[in-house]
């Protein structure tokens, strides 16, 4: 399992606690005000939990393709900080085994048309580059080579809606979505949580 943008490893440790046997947590965020203690807090949590999660300070695009590839990838709160989110999705697809799952969470724009909007610097916080509509995210995933994408949850401020389609959720999926619902990110910006099949 790969956790991209792991920060202090919260979701990495959650996945390990839900029986992920091998977890790699990566992050390359460079804002010292927000992330100065990230490696230290990750190490403290790892020691306190007796965890085997591996942490690497590396950019997704610099991560070598692994053999065997990952079964599951978490990509939470990252895509909208990237200038080239399509390149990141293509890289993730190359790291995911056929039939594997990507769980993608991030800020969205409201609307029915598939679009990806790039913000002007004065429009939003400095580290945010873009936001897609839900149909835009789904289209981006298809163009990156994924078979399908479906929305599991969407927040509008602190109100949350959750949908599950056709198959019952796995233990890991339910745990992550349940946690996501309870956090209900208090944000003025809408967010979505998608399951994407490789």
N, C-alpha and C positions, 0 to 999 in steps of 0.2 A: 504494500500500500504506500502511495506517495501523497504527502501533504505539502502542497505548494503555497508559499506565503504563510508558513506555519507560525510565525511570530514566536510566542513562548511555548508552543506545542500543545495547546489545550485540546484541539481536535485530534492530534496525533495520539495523545495519551488516551483519549476517549476511544479511538479505534482499537488501540491495543487492549484496552479493558473490555472491548466487545469482541475479542478473539482474533484480531488481525495478528498474524504470526510474525510478520516482518514489516516494520514501518520506517520509512525514510521521511524526515521533516526537512524542508528546505526553505530558506528565506534569503533575500538579498536587499531588503529595504535599507536605505542609507540615511534616514532621518534620525540623527542622534538624539533629538529631543524626545521622540516617541519610542525609539527602539534601543536606546543606549544600553539597557540592561538585559536585552533579549537573550543573548547566549548564556548569561549568568542565571537568569530566572529559569530558562529551559533546563540548565544543568541542575539547579536546585530541585525543580519538580521531578526530573528524571531520578535523582538520588532518593528523594522522599518516597516516590512511588515504586522504587526498585525496578524501573523500566528498562527495556532493551531498545527503545526507540533511538534511531540514529539521527543526529542533527548535522546538517551541512550548511554553511553560509555560502550559497552559490546561486547564481541566476538560473532560472529555468532553461533559458536558451543555451547555457553552458553545460547542462547536465547530459552526460553521455547516454545514448540509447542502451538499455540494459537487456541482458539475456539471463533468465527469462524476463519478459516484460511485466509491468505491474497489472494486478487484477483490478485495483480500485485507485482512483485519483481524487483527492479533494482539492478544489480550486476556489477557496472562499475569500471573498473580499479583495480580489486581485485584478481581474480582467480590466476594470474601469480605470486602473492606475497605469495601464500600459498604452504606449503610443501605437503599438501594433498587436492588438488582441488576436487577430486572425493567425499571425505567426505563432503565437503562444498556443492556440488551440491545435494547430497543425503539429507542433512539437509534442503536445500532450498525447495526441493521437498516435504518434510514433512510439511513445513510451508505454502505451496501453495494449494489453494483449487483445486479440480478437474476442469479442463478446464481453470485454471488461467494461467497467462503469466509471464515468466521470461524474462527480457531484460538483456542480458549479453554483456559486452564490454570488450575488452582487447587486449593485445599484442598477436600476432600470429606468427607462423613460416610459411614460404612459403613451399608449397609442396602439392602433391595430396594424399599421404598416410595418414591414420589416425594415428597420433603419438602425444605423449606428451614428450617433451624434458626437462630434468633437467639440469640447467646450473652449471658449476663449479664456485666456488666463484670468481675467477679471470676473468671470462668470461664476466661479466655484473655487473650492480650496485648491491650493497649488499642486497637490499630488494627484488630483483627479483629472484624467485626460478625456474620457469619453463615457457614454452610456448607451446601451441598446434597448430597444423595445423587446418584449418577450419573443415576439415572432422574429425579430432581428437576431437575437441570441440563438434561437432554433435554427435559423437559416445559416448563421455563421458556423454552427456545429456541423451542419450537413456539408457545407463547402469545405470544411476541414477534414472531411472523410468519415465522420461519425454516421452510424446508421439511423439513429433517431434521437430526439430530445423531447422531454415532457416536463412540464412545470409541476413540481410537488407542492410548492408553497409560494405565497406572495404576501408581502406586507405593504400596507399603505400607512406610513407613520407607525403607530403601535398596534393597529388592527391587523390580524393575521388570518389568512385563509389557507387551508391545506387540502389538496386533492391527491388521491391515489388512484391510479388507473389499473384496470384489468388484473394485475397480479398483486398478491399481498406483499407488503414491504418486508425486506429482510430485517434481522435484528439490528444490524449496523445502520441500515437506512432509517429505521424507525427511531433508533436512539439519537441519530444526528438531527432528524427532522423534529423530533420532540424537543430536543434541546434548543434548536433554532426557534421553535414556536415560543418556548418559555422566555428566551432572551428578548424576543419581539423588539428588536433593535429600535430604540426610540429615536427615530430619524425623520426629518421632514421629507426625505427622499424615499420613494418606493424602492423595494428590493424584491428579488425573486430567487428561488432555489430550484434548480433543474437537475434531473437525472438524465445523463446522456450515455447512450450505448455505443460501444466501439465496434 
